[in-house]
Structure formats: C-alpha cells, structure tokens
Amino acid sequence: MVVSGAERQPIVELEGEALEVRVTVAREEALRRRFGFELSVGGDRRGIPILLCPENGVLRVGTAEAPFAVAALPEGEDLTLRLFLDRYLVEVFASDRQALVAAQMGWDSVSCPWCLCLWWTAEG
C-alpha cells in the first residue's frame, strides 16, 4: 500500500486479541524523513505513537526511546518493523536489531478493532 500526505491516515483495521504486524519500508525512504504510526483502538481515541527519527537515529514507542540508525543498516537492506500487539503491551522490533516495549492499560475494555494510522513529516 502506498499512501501520501502528512495527516494521520488510517491504513488498516485489525481484529483480534493479539496480533503481529510486519511493516517494511525501503531503506531510501526510511533515511529521508521522520515517519511513524499510531496504534489505537476505539475510533477517535489517541493511541501509542511509534516513531522513527532518522535525523538523530532514534526509535520511539510511546514515551520510550532507543538508539536505532537506519543508516547503520547494511546497503540494500530495507527497514523492517515487527509490531506485536495485545491488550496491554506493544512490542516493536526494528530490523531484528532494536526492541522497545510500551504498556497501554485500558484497551481491554474496548471491543473495537485495532487501527493503525500512518503519518510522516513533509521534509525529504
């Protein structure tokens, strides 16, 4: 799926109590600009941001940050984000080199599907 624009755009709704989502981003695109996802449930409710900042080599999940430089990936290797989701935790693995975990309490009381939104900055 190819999307464009700087607004939050829902890209998929997912059903289930626990899920694994794999997102692959071309290395050239991941190096060009800041981008991220927001994982939420319950329609307009704000969720957990998952943000990649190539300008300073940071991966952020919720309020947690860890070093991750796309530029350090071997030439020709694309960025792969694996997201493991359940009603209390979000785990993000970046190209099998970095991992972050965020807790989100309160999702267990919502029966709506998961919503994954894409956004990025206009630079690049």
C-alpha positions, -999 to 999 in steps of 0.1 A, spaced: 0 0 0 13 34 -9 0 65 10 10 101 8 3 132 30 12 145 64 -22 139 82 -30 108 102 -43 83 78 -58 50 89 -42 23 68 -57 -8 83 -81 -21 109 -72 -53 126 -93 -78 145 -81 -100 174 -68 -100 209 -32 -104 200 -16 -97 166 17 -94 148 21 -68 121 52 -65 98 59 -32 81 87 -29 55 100 5 45 125 9 17 159 20 31 160 51 10 126 62 22 134 55 58 165 76 56 147 106 40 122 117 66 107 112 100 77 90 100 56 69 123 25 50 131 -1 54 158 -18 23 171 -52 28 187 -85 12 195 -119 27 198 -124 51 169 -111 86 177 -91 76 208 -55 86 206 -31 57 208 6 48 212 29 65 187 56 45 170 81 70 156 114 67 136 136 97 136 165 92 111 179 127 117 191 117 152 189 79 150 161 73 175 132 48 176 104 59 199 74 38 211 51 58 234 75 77 257 103 52 255 133 58 232 162 37 220 190 43 195 184 30 160 201 44 129 187 33 96 220 45 81 237 17 100 218 -10 82 238 -28 55 235 -14 20 205 -28 2 187 -38 35 153 -23 40 139 -14 74 115 -40 88 94 -31 118 76 -60 136 48 -50 159 35 -75 185 2 -62 199 -20 -74 227 -45 -56 250 -18 -44 274 16 -43 255 30 -31 223 64 -46 213 83 -31 184 114 -48 168 134 -28 143 152 -49 117 159 -75 144 185 -51 159 165 -30 184 134 -36 206 111 -14 226 81 -22 247 52 1 257 23 -6 281 -12 6 273 -38 0 300 -74 3 293 -76 -13 259 -91 -44 274 -124 -26 280 -127 -16 243 -141 -41 218 -134 -21 187 -108 -33 162 -72 -20 163 -65 9 140 -30 15 126 -25 51 112 4 63 92 19 98 93 52 115 84 68 149 81 68 168 48 106 172 47 126 149 24 
